[in-house]
Amino acid sequence: MDDNPSTRYATARTLRAAGFNTVEAAAGAEALELVEFVSAAVLDVHLPDLLGFEVCRLLRKRAATASLPVVHVSAVFVSPAEQAAGMEAGADAYMVAPVDPEALVATLDHLIEERPMTTQH
């Protein structure tokens, strides 16, 4: 979930190449509608309608997504305090963009393995 089309495309392409099925969203509200179909979320913090922190909080409040692995990614919100805020909002990991593709894939694999979901990548 990223509002930047080229970043969203590159991330999705990386994840597809690693064997993940992907669903893309350009905004927080769209992500909240699509998230029931995923086994993990890569969530940009700087979205046009809601901050990724708020999207994560909303995901944690829903029974169906309360344990969904969430990785925050941001090129804007990169300070230690902002990263801590992301973790406090419920993220499982926080990565500063540009994200190393191998690190992202390894992080998602680990988080999905730790919290098996009904949908696999």
C-alpha positions, 0 to 999 in steps of 0.5 A: 500500500503506497500512494506513489505508483512507481514505488508501489509497482516496484515493491509489488514486482519484487514481492511477486518475483519472490513468490508472493501474490500481491494486491495493491492499494494507493490509499489507506481506505482502499487498503482497509477494503482489500486487506482481508485478501492478504497474508501480510501488509506492506504499508506506506506511512505517508498516504493521501487520506490516512496515515499508515499509523492510523490504518495499522491501528484500524487493522489491529481493532478488527478481529480478522486482521488483528494479527495480520503482519504489518511492515511500515515503510517510509521515506518521509517518517524516518526519525526514531520517534516516528519509527517508535510511533509506527511500532506503537500503532501495531506494526511488526516491522518498520523499514526506511525507504528505499528498502532493500528488496531481500530484507523486505522479502525476508522480513515478510517471510519471517512474519508470515511464518510466525503468524500463519494465516489462512491465505499463503503467499 
